[in-house]
C-alpha cells in the first residue's frame, strides 16, 4: 500500500448562485498578465450548456483523457510517436474562438473626447490584436441559458435523451438550469502530464497539486489536448502553458485558495485525502459503471491504524494525518457518498467532487395558471432535469448512483422539514429515511456541514512543513555539488 496525500475539493451545487465572485477573485490574483486575458482558471458554467471552451466535453473531437486498450490504459490523444509527428500541427486544440477573443473598450474615447454635439462611444477592441471587433461570445455567454437554442440545446450530455424530453426541457414553464463551477481537478492520473513531451507537468509530492514547470515547458500544447477538462491554457505572450495552481502559496500559509475564500454561497469545501497510489491504474481501467465506486475505494480511511502506519512509513506528517481525519471532503465523498466526480469516464481520477443540485419539480401551464406537482420536496419522478443527464455528467452514465445520492438528499430535506415546520407526516419521514438508506444522526451531520459549518470546518488545510522540505532539498543539492551551497530553483509560473 503506497499511501499518499491529496488536497481535494467538494462543490455543493445546491448552494451556487452563479455570481462569478470565485472567477473574479482568481482572475485578479493570477491571470492579469499579457497572454492570460482569455484564461479563466476558475469559471462558472450554466448547465445545460456547451461550456468553456465550447464543447470541451466532446472527446471524440478533442481526444482528451484516457481509454482502456485491452488490459492496459493509454492516452486517447495519441501514442508518443504520434504526438511527435503532430508537434508542428496539433489538430486537437481548441481555437481562440472556442474560448473567446478577449476584449476591452476604447475608454479614452469617452474620457478624452472634446466638447461636441454627439455622445462619444467606446467601441470594443481585441486584447490580442488591438483592432476593433464584433463581440460574438464570452466565457459565460450562455449564463442563465441566455443562448439556450444554441448553447444549452447542444450540450453533449443531452446525447441519448429522446426528442420529446429535450423539447419539454426548454419549454418556458419547464426551463431548468444550474451552475457548474469548474477549475483544474488536480487529478490522481493526470492525462495532461502524460501528454507533455517535455515532462514539464508534475504532481507535488506533499499535496498532489498539479503544476507546470515554466523552465521545462516548451510550448508544444499537447497538455491542452490531453486534458479532457481543458483546464491547461497556452500563454501566447510567453509561449508557455499555464493552469490553476490551487493557490498553493496561500495553502502553505494556512489560507484557503482565493476562489474558495471569496465564495458567496459557501459552496466550497477543501480538505486532504489519503489514497493508495498502487491502485491508480487498476481503478482507472475499471468499466464505466464501476468507476465511481472504484474511485471511492481508492480513498483510504485516515482513522484506520494500518493506514496511519503506512502513511507514516511514507513520510506523511502527523499534522497531515490529523487534517485528513477532519476533512469535510472525506465526509462528503467517502462517508456519505454524496459528492461525485465530473466525467469519471475520462479516467483521470479527478479530485474535485460535486454534490448534485436538488431537482426542481415539474410544472405546467393549464388555462393560464402555472401548476407544480403536489410534492414540494421534488421527487425523482417529478424532476425536470433528466437523471440520465446528471448521470452523463457525474457517473459515466450510471443512473443508479445518481438516484442513490438524490434519495439521501431528499431524505435530508424531508426530515428537517418535518422537524422544523412539522407539516410532514412521520410515515413520510420514515419512508424517506428508508429510501435514502440513512439515519437521523447522519442527516444531522450532513445538515450541519452543509448549512452551519464554520470557516475552519469547511477548509481543513493541512500543515505542509514547507521549511523542512526546502532544507532537505538544499542539503541534497549541497552534497551533490561537493560542498557548495545549492541554489533552490522553484518552478516559475510566469507570474
N, C-alpha and C positions, 0 to 999 in steps of 0.2 A: 504493500500500500504506500503510494507516493503522495503524502499529504501536502497540499499547497493551499495558500490563501488567495482569495479573490475579492476585491471590493466590488460589490454588486448593488443593484438598484431595483426598486419597485415603484411603478407609477400607478396610482389609483385613479382610473379614468372617470369614475363616477364624480370625482371632485374637480376635474379640469374644466375651467370656464373659458378656455381659449383666448386668454388675454395677451399671450405672447410676451409676458414680462420675462419669462425664462430666456427666450430667444434674444431679447434686447440686452439682458444682463451679460449673456455670453458674447454677443456681438461687440458690445462696448469694451469688454475686457480683452478679448483675444483676436478679433478679426477686424481691426480698424486700420490695417496696413495696406499699402499698394499690393494688388494682386489677390486680395481676400474679399473684395467688395461683394462678390456673388456668393460667398461661403456663409452658410448658416450651420455651424457645428451643432446647434440645437435648433430645431424648427418644430412647429406645431401644425399638423395637417388636419383637414376636415375629412372624415370618413363617413360614407363612401367618397372616394376621390382618387385621382391619379397620383397624388403625392409630389414630392420634390426630391430629385428631379423627376420629370414626368415619366410615369410608368416604370419607375425603378424596380418594382416588384416583378416585372416580366423577365424572368431569367432565360426564356427562350431567345430574347433579344440580347441581353447583357451577359449571360453565361457566368453569373457570379455564384459564389458558394462552392459546395462540394456535391459529388454524386457517388453512388455506390457502383463500382465496376467489378462484378464478380464477388470476390471475397476481400476486396480492398477499396479504399477510399481514394478518390482522385479529384483534382480541381475540374470544375465544369468548363473553366475558361480554355485550357489547352494543356498540352504536355510542355515540359521545359523547352524542348526543341521547337515546338510550335510557337511558343512565346518569343523565342529568339528570332524566328522568321518574321514575326509581326512587330518587332521593336520600332521599325520606321513608320509603320502604319497599323494602328490598332483599331479594328472595325467595331469593337465592343465598348466604345467610350460614349458617354452622353455628350451631346454638343452643348454649347453655351445656351442655345435656345431651349434645351431640355431643362436647364436650371432656370435662368432668365438673364437677360442682359441688364446689369445694374445701371442705375441712372441717378442723376441729381437734376437740379433745376438752375437756370441762369438767374440766380437771386440778385446778382449785381444789376440786372436789367431793372429791377424794382428799386434797389437802394441808390443807384447812381443815375437814374433817369432824370433828364432836365424837366422843367415845368412844361407841360404840354396839355393839349385838349383831350387826348385819348389816354385810357388806362394802360400802362405798360404791362406786358405779360412775361412771366418767367416760363420759358419753354424747357422741356426735358432734354437733357444731353446725356450721352452714354459715358459712364465712368471708365470704359475700356478704350473707346476710340475718341472721346470728347466731341463727337459730332451730334447734331440734333437727331432725335429718333422718335418713332411712334411707340408708345408703351403698349405691349400686347400681352404681357404675362408678368408674374411676380412669384416670389417664394410661397405666398399664401393666397394666390389668385382665386382659389376655389373656396375661400373661407365661408363658412355657413352655407355651403352649397350654392354660392353665388353663381357658379357656372355649371350647375347640375346637368344640363343636357349634354355638356361636353366632358366635364371633369368627372363628376360622380358616375354618370352612366357608363363611362369607360374604365372604371375601377377593375383591375384584373381579378380581384377577389369575388366579383359577381359572376365569374365564369361558372357555368354549371347550374345557375339559378334560372328557373323557367321564365319565359317571357311575361306571363301573367303576373308573377310575383314582382318582377322588375317594374312592370307598369304601375302596379299598386304602390311600389316603394317610392315613386316620385310624384304621386298624386298630392295635390296641395294639402289636403286634410290628413294625409298619412306620411308626409315628408318627415324624414328622420335623419339625424346625423349625430356624430360625436367627435370629440377632439382626440388626436393621437400625437402626443409629443414624441419626438424621436431624436436620438443622439447616438454616438458610437456605442455599440453593445459591449465593447472590450471582451470579445468572445474568448472562450477557452480553446477553440480550434479556429483561429482567425485565418480566413482564406486570403485576406489582403496580405498578410505576412508570407504565406506560402507562394503567392503570385509574384512577389517582388524579386526581380532578377538580381538586384544589388544587395539583398539581405538587409535592407535598411529598416525594416519594421520588426519590432520585438516586443515581448511582454516583460514588464518589470517583475523581477522575482519576488519583491517584497509585498506587492499588492495586485499584480496581474494587469495593471493598466497597460494598454497597447499604445506604443509611441512610434513616431517616425524620426529616425536619426537624420538630422539635416546635413551632417557631414557625409553620410554614406549614400543618401538619396541621389540618384542620377536622373530623376525626372522622366523615367520610362512610362509611368502612369499605368502599369499593369495592376497596381494595387487598387486603382479606382474601378477597373473592370472586375477584379477578383472579389471585391466587397459587394455582396448582394444587396446591402442596405444603402450603398452609395454614400457612405459617410467618410470617405477619404477624398480630399479635394486637391486640385493642382493649382499652385500659385503661379500664375503666368508672369509675374514680375521677377520672382526669384528662381523659377524653374525647378521648384521642389514641391513635393506633396506634403500636405498638412492635414491634421484631423484633431478631433476632440482629445484633450489630454486629461480629462476628468479633473481639471483644476488641481493637479497633484501638488503644486506649491501651497495651495490652501489646505489640502488634506494633511500635509506634513506639519502644519501648524495647528491642527485640530479644528480647522474651519470647514464647513460644508462647501461644495462647489457652488459657483456663483448662480447657476441656473436653479439649483435646489434651494439655496438660501433665499432667493428672491421670489420663490413660487407663491403666488397669492392664494391659490386654493389649497396649499399644503398637501399636494397630491404625491409628493416625492419622499421616498424613504431610502436611506443608504446604510449599508452595513457590510460586514465581511463574512464570507462563506468559506468553509473548508471543503476541499474536494479531493478526490482520488485521481491524480493525473495519469496513473497507469491505465485507467479505463476510458480515456477520452476517445480513442479510435474505436473501441468496441461499442461505445454508446452512439457515436456518430454514424456507425454502419447499420443501426437498427432500422427496421421498416418504418415507414411514416407513422403508422398508427401507434407505434411504441415509443416514439421519440420523446414525448413529454414526460412519460413516467420514467423512462431511462435517464433523462437528464436530472430528474429529481433524485433518482437513486445514486447519481454521481456525487451529490452533496452529502457530506458526512455529518453525523451528529456531534457537535462540539462538546457535548457533555459525556460522551462515551469514553471511559478510561482508556480503551485501546486506541481510539483516535487521538486522544490527548498525548499518549506516549509516543505514537508515530509522528505527531506534529512536532513535538519537542525534539525528537531524533532528527528531524529535517531542519532544525534551527528556528522554528516558529516560536516567537517570544510568548511568555505568559500573558502579557497585555493583549496581544492579538487574539489568543485563545479566549480570554475573558470577553473581549469585544464580540467574538463570534457567538458566544453563549447568550449575549444580549441583543443579537442582530434582529431588527424588525424584518429584514429581508428573509431570514431563515424562517420566521413565523409565517409570513405570507406564502412563501414558496413551498416549504417542506412540511411544516406542521399543519397548516390549514389547507394547503393545496388550492389557494385562491388565485395566485399570480401565475400567469402563463407567459412563455417566451414568444417573441414576434417571429413568425415564419420559421419554426424549428426545422422544416424540411430543407432549409438551406444548409443544415448540418454544421454550422459554425459554433454551435452551443453558446448562444448569446447569453450574457449575464445581466441583461436588462429585462425585467419582467413586468407584465401588466395585469392589473385586476380589471376585467372587462366591465363596461358600464351597464348598470341595470337597465333593462329594456323598457321603453315606454309602451303603454298599452295601445292597442289598435283602436282607431276612431273612424267614424264615417259621417257623412252629411246626409241627413234624411229630412226632406221638406224644409231645408234651410237651417236645420238645427244640428249642431255638432254633438254627436253622442260617442262616448267611450264605452269600453266593455265594463262590466259590473265589478271586475276585480281590480281595485285601486292599486294593488301591490304588483301588478304586472306578472302574469303567469306566462310560462313558456309558450302556452297555446295561443295567447293573445298578443304575442310580441310582434312589433312592426318590423324589426330588423331580423332577417332570417338567421337561424342558428348556423346554417351552412356557411353564411358569410363570415361569421365570427370564427367558425372552425377553420376557414381558409386563412384567416389572419393569425390565429394563435395556437392551433393544434394540428397543423398539417392535414386538416380535413377530418379529424376525429371529432364528430359532433357530440359523442357521449361525454368526452372530457369537458366540453363547454357546458353541457347540461348539468354535470356534477357541480361545477363552480356556481352556476346560477341558482341551483336548488339551495345551496348553502347561503348565498347572498339573500335570496328571498326569505329564507328562514330567519336571518338576522332582522330583516325588516318587519316581518310578521311578529316575531317575538317581542321586539322593542315597542312596536305599535301597541300590542296587547298590554304591555307593562306600563307604558306611559299614558296612553289615551283610553285604553280599556274597551275599545269597540271591536275587538277581535275575540271570537269565542275560544275557549280552551281547546275545543276539538280542532279548530283551525290551526292553533299554535302547535298542538301535538302532531298534526299531520305534516306541518312544515318542518318540524324537528326531525321527524322520521325520514321524510324525503331528502332533507339536507344532510342526513347522517351526522348530526351534530348534537350538542348538549347546551343547556343554558350557560354553563361555565365557559364553554368555548365561545359562545355568542357574546358574552360579556367581554371577553378578552379581545375579540375581533372589533367590537363596538368601541372599546377604549382606544385601541391603537389607530382605528380609522378616524374617530371623531374627537378624541380628547387628548391625544398624545402631545407631550411637550417637545420642545426642540431637541432635547437630549435623547428622547425616546425615538424620534424619527430619524435622527442622524447619530448612529453609534460609530464613531470614527476611531479606528484602532491606532495605537502609537506605532510609528514606523521605525523608530530607532535610527533615524537618518544619520546622526552623527557617528554612531558605531559603524554603519555601513561605509561612510566616507573614510573613516580612519582605517578600516580594513583594506579598502581599495588602495589608499595611499601607501600603506605598509607593503602591500603586494607589489606595487609599482616600484617602490624604493628598492626592494630586494632584487627585482628583475633588472633594474638599471645599475646594479652594482654599488648601491650606497647613496647615489644621488637622490635628491628629493623628487619624487614622482609628481607629475602635474595631472591633476584630475580633470579630464576633459568631459564635461557633461554634455550630452547631445543638445545642440541648439535647435530651437523650434521656429526659427525665422521670426522671432518676436522683436 
